[in-house]
Amino acid sequence: RTDCTSLSYLFALPECYYEGRRTLHSLRTWLDEDAKYNDFIQTSLKLLEEKYVEAKKAFEIHKSQLSQVEHRAESFRSQLKKLENENAINEKKYDEFETRLNIKEREYISKRLTHEVYEEQLQKLLKQSHDEQDSIGHNLAVGRFQQDIKQLSRELPKLKSQVEAFQTRINLFQKRKDELIEMRIESKKLDKEIQVVLEDKILKENYFNRIQHCRDIMRDIYKCRKTNDLPQKIFYDLPVHNKHSGENEEDDLSKAFRLISKSIGRDWNRLYWQLPFYPTRGQEELSKDIKHVDEKYQRGDVFQDQAMEALNKWRRFHTRAKVDDLIHGLEQIRRFDILQLIERRIIKPKHLLNMDQQEIDPRKNEIDNLNRKLNRLFDKMRSGIITSRETYVYSTIGLDPLRPSTKSACVNGTNRIRPVRSISTDLEIYANDHKNQE
């Protein structure tokens, strides 16, 4: 007989089983994939390391190229600046030389034309001299033309050389000006090249930074995957360390671990129960830890290995582990023999080392000197050397009687006044106090 109110559960039960089976299959698939995730991370890290090296190399190459182009552009700019200054000076000289060139050219052309005219006239006069009889006027005219032609023949080469010199200087100015124009064009090309190289360098730098950032993220993921009790550390906001990263074997805590593991024997589990934990671990978790250590080591020096495993586990789970915690736990289980070992081999040598490193009190020598001087004073008083009511001065070399000083000495020695103390007065005060007490 079936209750009708439970009939719906009968129809829903197969669906629940089916969904539960799918859920378990998904969880199993997720666990299988999660087991492969470390290999995937390692492969990704390897690829990222290769890309990181390549990106860094490319970035360094573009960085050096940018530096070279900037250096070349800087030297080119300095040359361009010098040429611009030179061109500014040449511009002023250019007009002056051009004016002088025009004057010399006109003078040269004028004298050359005059020379040609004189030669033609001289030729005509010479022809007339063959046809007609020589006369004094005719001879004088021929001589004057010949003299002027000789004078012009001497002046024309000089004028021509001057014209050529001015023309050469003007051509040089024009050439330097053309070079300046070409250098300005080249400077613009260099600026464009710098811009292109700078953009390439920025792109390579961004790519390099992105690869480096991805590599750091993958390293953090891998570090988290290789840690113990990651959820607990995330919950308590504790630092994440690599699994099996190891501790410094020369610190005091590691030395104490070695001493305890060699001497504690079966009491390692009692010590583990007494050790503090931060964050706090419950009784059930401590029992599981002890059971795990018991099952892990079955052969060899069992107690020493178990003790070392338990202490290392305590160090991993307790973020504030120190030697004082071990000492307190050993006191709770009354293992004073191990406490003596720790004190003799770890604490006492460290204390002696600290004592050796302490600085000596700089006032110690002064106090010792004062004590010696007081002892000498009391010896003199007991031996009867000091019998009169003399006043003594305390100085750096002992006790000396105070001699009367002259007026000049007082004037010249005002800066050397020392404190004066009467020993007899002190003795009288001491005797009176003693009588009053009696």
NORLIN-V510003 format. One record per backbone hydrogen bond with DSSP energy under -1.0 kcal/mol. CO is the residue of the C=O (numbers start at 1). NH is the residue of the N-H. E is the energy in kcal/mol with one decimal. If there is no record, write none. Layout:
CO_NH_E ; CO_NH_E
This chain:
3_6_-1.2 ; 6_10_-1.2 ; 7_11_-1.4 ; 8_12_-1.9 ; 9_13_-2.0 ; 12_16_-2.1 ; 13_17_-2.5 ; 14_18_-2.5 ; 15_19_-2.6 ; 16_20_-2.8 ; 17_21_-2.5 ; 18_22_-2.2 ; 19_23_-2.4 ; 20_24_-2.6 ; 21_25_-2.4 ; 22_26_-2.5 ; 23_27_-2.7 ; 24_28_-2.8 ; 25_29_-2.5 ; 26_30_-2.7 ; 27_31_-2.6 ; 28_32_-2.4 ; 29_33_-2.6 ; 30_34_-2.5 ; 31_35_-2.0 ; 32_36_-1.2 ; 36_40_-2.0 ; 37_41_-2.6 ; 38_42_-2.6 ; 39_43_-2.6 ; 40_44_-2.5 ; 41_45_-2.9 ; 42_46_-2.3 ; 43_47_-2.4 ; 44_48_-2.8 ; 45_49_-2.5 ; 46_50_-2.0 ; 47_51_-2.7 ; 48_52_-2.7 ; 49_53_-2.3 ; 50_54_-2.4 ; 51_55_-3.2 ; 52_56_-2.5 ; 53_57_-2.3 ; 54_58_-2.7 ; 55_59_-2.5 ; 56_60_-2.5 ; 57_61_-2.3 ; 58_62_-2.5 ; 59_63_-2.2 ; 60_64_-2.4 ; 61_65_-2.5 ; 62_66_-2.5 ; 63_67_-2.0 ; 64_68_-2.6 ; 65_69_-2.8 ; 66_70_-2.6 ; 67_71_-2.3 ; 68_72_-2.7 ; 69_73_-2.8 ; 70_74_-2.4 ; 71_75_-2.4 ; 72_76_-2.3 ; 73_77_-2.5 ; 74_78_-2.0 ; 75_79_-2.1 ; 76_80_-2.6 ; 77_81_-2.5 ; 78_82_-2.1 ; 79_83_-2.5 ; 80_84_-2.3 ; 81_85_-2.2 ; 82_86_-2.5 ; 83_87_-2.6 ; 84_88_-2.2 ; 85_89_-1.6 ; 86_90_-2.6 ; 87_91_-2.2 ; 89_93_-1.6 ; 90_94_-2.6 ; 91_95_-1.2 ; 92_96_-1.0 ; 93_97_-3.0 ; 94_98_-2.4 ; 95_99_-2.2 ; 96_100_-2.3 ; 97_101_-2.4 ; 98_102_-2.2 ; 99_103_-2.1 ; 100_104_-2.6 ; 101_105_-2.8 ; 102_106_-2.4 ; 103_107_-2.5 ; 104_108_-2.8 ; 105_109_-3.0 ; 106_110_-2.6 ; 107_111_-2.4 ; 108_112_-2.4 ; 109_113_-2.6 ; 110_114_-2.3 ; 111_115_-2.4 ; 112_116_-2.2 ; 113_117_-2.7 ; 114_118_-2.9 ; 115_119_-2.0 ; 116_120_-2.2 ; 117_121_-2.6 ; 118_122_-2.6 ; 119_123_-2.3 ; 120_124_-2.2 ; 121_125_-2.6 ; 122_126_-2.3 ; 123_127_-2.1 ; 124_128_-2.5 ; 125_129_-1.9 ; 127_131_-1.6 ; 128_132_-2.8 ; 135_139_-2.2 ; 136_140_-2.3 ; 137_141_-2.2 ; 138_142_-2.2 ; 139_143_-2.6 ; 140_144_-2.5 ; 141_145_-2.4 ; 142_146_-2.5 ; 143_147_-2.4 ; 144_148_-2.5 ; 145_149_-2.6 ; 146_150_-2.1 ; 147_151_-2.2 ; 148_152_-2.8 ; 149_153_-2.4 ; 150_154_-1.7 ; 151_155_-1.8 ; 152_156_-2.6 ; 155_159_-2.4 ; 156_160_-2.6 ; 157_161_-2.6 ; 158_162_-2.3 ; 159_163_-2.6 ; 160_164_-2.5 ; 161_165_-2.3 ; 162_166_-2.6 ; 163_167_-2.5 ; 164_168_-2.4 ; 165_169_-2.4 ; 166_170_-2.4 ; 167_171_-2.5 ; 168_172_-2.4 ; 169_173_-2.5 ; 170_174_-2.3 ; 171_175_-2.4 ; 172_176_-2.6 ; 173_177_-2.0 ; 174_178_-2.2 ; 175_179_-2.5 ; 176_180_-2.2 ; 177_181_-2.1 ; 178_182_-2.3 ; 179_183_-2.7 ; 180_184_-2.1 ; 181_185_-2.0 ; 182_186_-2.6 ; 183_187_-2.5 ; 184_188_-2.0 ; 185_189_-1.9 ; 186_190_-2.4 ; 187_191_-2.3 ; 188_192_-2.1 ; 189_193_-2.5 ; 190_194_-2.8 ; 191_195_-2.1 ; 192_196_-2.3 ; 193_197_-2.9 ; 194_198_-2.7 ; 195_199_-2.2 ; 196_200_-2.3 ; 197_201_-2.6 ; 198_202_-2.5 ; 199_203_-2.4 ; 200_204_-2.6 ; 201_205_-2.5 ; 202_206_-2.6 ; 203_207_-2.4 ; 204_208_-2.6 ; 205_209_-2.8 ; 206_210_-2.4 ; 207_211_-2.5 ; 208_212_-2.5 ; 209_213_-2.5 ; 210_214_-2.5 ; 211_215_-2.6 ; 212_216_-2.4 ; 213_217_-2.2 ; 214_218_-2.5 ; 215_219_-2.3 ; 216_220_-2.3 ; 217_221_-2.5 ; 218_222_-2.6 ; 219_223_-2.7 ; 220_224_-2.5 ; 221_225_-2.4 ; 222_226_-1.4 ; 224_227_-1.2 ; 226_243_-1.4 ; 229_233_-2.1 ; 230_234_-2.5 ; 231_235_-2.5 ; 232_236_-2.6 ; 233_238_-2.9 ; 242_245_-1.3 ; 248_251_-1.3 ; 251_255_-2.0 ; 252_256_-2.4 ; 253_257_-2.2 ; 254_258_-2.0 ; 255_259_-2.1 ; 256_260_-2.7 ; 257_261_-2.8 ; 258_262_-1.4 ; 259_263_-1.1 ; 260_264_-2.6 ; 264_267_-1.6 ; 267_271_-2.3 ; 268_272_-2.1 ; 269_273_-1.6 ; 270_274_-1.2 ; 271_275_-1.1 ; 278_319_-2.4 ; 282_286_-2.1 ; 283_287_-2.3 ; 284_288_-2.1 ; 285_289_-2.2 ; 286_290_-2.4 ; 287_291_-2.4 ; 288_292_-2.5 ; 289_293_-2.2 ; 290_294_-2.4 ; 291_295_-2.3 ; 292_296_-1.6 ; 293_297_-1.6 ; 300_302_-2.1 ; 301_305_-2.2 ; 302_306_-3.0 ; 303_307_-2.7 ; 304_308_-2.4 ; 305_309_-2.5 ; 306_310_-2.6 ; 307_311_-2.5 ; 308_312_-2.4 ; 309_313_-2.2 ; 310_314_-2.4 ; 311_315_-2.2 ; 312_316_-1.9 ; 313_317_-2.4 ; 314_318_-2.4 ; 318_321_-1.1 ; 322_326_-1.1 ; 323_327_-2.4 ; 324_328_-2.4 ; 325_329_-2.2 ; 326_330_-2.6 ; 327_331_-2.0 ; 328_332_-1.7 ; 329_333_-1.6 ; 330_335_-2.4 ; 335_339_-1.3 ; 336_340_-2.3 ; 337_341_-1.6 ; 338_342_-2.5 ; 339_343_-2.6 ; 340_344_-2.7 ; 341_345_-2.6 ; 342_346_-2.1 ; 342_347_-2.0 ; 343_348_-3.0 ; 346_350_-1.3 ; 347_351_-2.3 ; 348_352_-2.7 ; 349_353_-2.2 ; 350_354_-2.1 ; 351_355_-2.2 ; 352_356_-2.4 ; 353_357_-1.5 ; 361_364_-1.7 ; 363_367_-2.3 ; 364_368_-2.4 ; 365_369_-2.3 ; 366_370_-2.1 ; 367_371_-2.2 ; 368_372_-2.2 ; 369_373_-2.2 ; 370_374_-2.3 ; 371_375_-2.3 ; 372_376_-2.2 ; 373_377_-2.0 ; 374_378_-2.4 ; 375_379_-2.1 ; 376_380_-2.1 ; 377_381_-2.1 ; 378_382_-2.4 ; 379_383_-2.3 ; 380_385_-1.6 ; 380_386_-1.0 ; 388_390_-2.0 ; 391_402_-2.6 ; 392_421_-1.4 ; 393_400_-1.5 ; 398_395_-2.1 ; 400_393_-2.8 ; 406_410_-2.0 ; 407_411_-2.3 ; 408_412_-3.1 ; 409_413_-2.1 ; 413_416_-1.5 ; 421_392_-1.1 ; 422_426_-1.4 ; 423_427_-2.1 ; 424_428_-2.3 ; 425_429_-2.3 ; 426_430_-2.2 ; 427_431_-2.3 ; 428_432_-2.5 ; 429_433_-2.2 ; 430_434_-1.8 ; 431_435_-2.1 ; 432_436_-2.3 ; 433_437_-1.9 ; 434_438_-1.7
